[in-house]
Amino acid sequence: MQEQDLELNTTEADVPPFVETEGSVADGAAELAEARAKADENYNKFLLAMADFENYKKRIERQFADIALAGRRSLLQKFLPVIDNLERALAVDSESDGLRDGVAQTLKGFGSLLAGEGVKAMEVKGQLFDPKLAEAIGTREDPAVADETVVEEAQKGYLLGDDVLRPAKVIVSKNS
């Protein structure tokens, strides 16, 4: 019954004529292939642009971290001479216990501040000389220790994490 309804409702004028032209299917297939190739090319360009952007973000983050660390290192290095002076002040015999206690408390405060930032003093005396950690400022004969052993620390060295913040200045044994 539906077929009859269909026939009644449709006339020849309502149906567009099918025109077959030579090469129209081939032209459409070629256009489709060309469009797909262009889409693939654009997609690959998009992926490259995204990868470049991700690499850019990582590079900027590394540069920012490096700049922040350099600023932090610079500031912490400025505290080290102050600590050296406070340690020298404690080494001097003083009759004023109040002054000595004040200097000791100040030194302790600086030590806590530096420790909180990841700074620690190096222990190089009695160790074999390591040019990555210390700067030799002189030699001394000392038959009691092996050659190239640090026998005196003229200035403390400090580490910031695993990196040298300031190398120690040391006297190294040199036995003839």
C-alpha positions in Angstrom: 0.0 0.0 0.0 2.9 2.3 0.6 4.2 1.8 -2.9 1.0 3.0 -4.3 1.1 6.1 -2.1 4.6 6.7 -3.2 3.6 6.5 -6.8 0.7 8.8 -6.3 2.7 11.4 -4.5 5.7 11.5 -6.9 5.8 12.8 -10.4 8.5 12.7 -12.9 9.0 16.5 -12.5 9.9 15.9 -8.8 12.8 13.6 -9.6 16.0 15.2 -10.8 17.4 13.6 -13.9 20.6 11.6 -13.4 23.2 13.1 -15.6 26.2 11.0 -16.2 29.1 12.9 -17.4 32.4 11.4 -18.4 34.9 11.6 -15.6 32.7 13.0 -12.9 33.2 10.1 -10.5 36.9 10.1 -11.2 37.1 13.9 -10.7 35.3 13.6 -7.4 37.6 10.9 -6.2 40.6 13.0 -7.2 39.2 16.0 -5.4 38.5 13.8 -2.3 42.0 12.4 -2.4 43.5 15.9 -2.7 41.4 17.2 0.2 42.4 14.3 2.4 46.1 14.9 1.5 45.7 18.6 2.4 43.9 17.6 5.7 46.7 15.2 6.5 49.3 17.9 5.8 47.5 20.4 8.0 47.1 17.8 10.8 50.8 17.1 10.7 51.6 20.8 10.8 49.3 21.1 13.8 51.1 18.2 15.6 54.5 19.8 14.9 53.2 23.2 16.2 51.9 21.6 19.3 55.2 19.7 19.9 57.1 23.0 19.3 54.9 24.8 21.8 55.4 22.1 24.5 59.1 22.2 24.0 59.0 26.0 24.3 57.0 25.8 27.5 59.6 23.3 29.0 62.5 25.5 27.9 60.9 28.6 29.4 60.3 26.7 32.7 63.9 25.6 32.8 65.2 29.1 32.1 62.9 30.5 34.8 64.2 27.9 37.3 67.8 28.7 36.3 67.3 32.4 36.8 65.6 31.9 40.2 68.4 29.6 41.3 71.1 32.1 40.2 69.4 34.9 42.1 69.1 32.7 45.2 72.8 31.6 44.9 73.8 35.3 44.6 71.9 36.3 47.7 73.1 33.4 49.8 76.7 34.0 48.7 76.4 37.5 50.1 75.6 36.1 53.6 78.8 33.9 53.7 81.3 36.8 54.5 79.0 37.9 57.3 79.1 34.4 58.8 82.9 34.3 58.4 83.2 37.5 60.4 80.9 36.3 63.1 82.9 33.1 63.4 86.1 35.2 63.7 84.5 37.3 66.4 83.7 34.2 68.4 87.3 32.9 68.0 88.7 36.0 69.6 89.0 35.9 73.4 86.5 38.3 74.9 85.9 39.3 78.4 82.3 40.2 77.6 80.1 37.1 77.9 77.1 39.1 76.8 78.7 40.2 73.6 79.9 36.6 72.9 76.5 35.2 73.5 74.9 37.8 71.2 77.4 36.9 68.4 76.8 33.2 69.0 73.0 33.7 68.8 73.4 35.8 65.6 75.6 33.1 64.1 73.1 30.4 65.0 70.3 32.4 63.4 72.3 32.8 60.2 73.1 29.1 60.3 69.4 28.2 60.6 68.5 30.5 57.8 71.1 29.0 55.5 70.1 25.4 56.5 66.5 26.2 55.7 67.6 27.2 52.2 69.6 24.0 51.7 73.0 25.4 52.4 75.5 23.3 54.4 79.1 23.8 55.4 81.6 21.3 53.8 83.8 19.2 56.0 87.1 19.0 54.1 89.8 19.0 56.8 91.4 15.6 57.0 90.0 14.6 53.6 91.9 14.1 50.4 92.0 17.3 48.4 89.2 17.6 45.8 89.5 20.5 43.4 85.8 20.4 42.8 85.1 21.3 46.4 88.2 23.3 47.5 90.8 25.8 46.4 94.3 25.0 47.5 95.9 28.3 48.7 99.1 26.7 50.0 101.0 23.5 50.9 102.6 22.3 54.1 104.8 19.3 54.9 103.0 17.0 57.3 104.5 13.4 57.5 101.6 12.5 59.8 99.1 12.5 56.9 99.1 11.3 53.3 100.0 13.5 50.4 97.2 15.7 49.1 95.3 15.7 52.4 93.7 18.9 53.6 95.5 19.9 56.8 94.0 23.3 57.4 90.8 25.1 56.3 91.5 28.8 55.9 87.9 29.6 54.8 84.9 27.3 55.0 83.3 26.1 51.9 79.5 25.7 51.4 77.2 23.5 49.4 73.8 24.5 48.1 72.1 21.1 47.8 74.8 19.2 45.8 76.3 22.2 44.1 79.3 24.2 45.5 78.1 27.6 46.7 81.6 28.6 47.7 84.7 26.4 47.5 86.7 26.0 50.7 90.2 27.6 50.8 92.6 25.1 52.2 96.2 24.2 52.9 97.2 20.8 51.5 99.9 18.4 52.7 102.8 18.0 50.4 105.4 15.5 51.6 108.7 15.4 49.7 
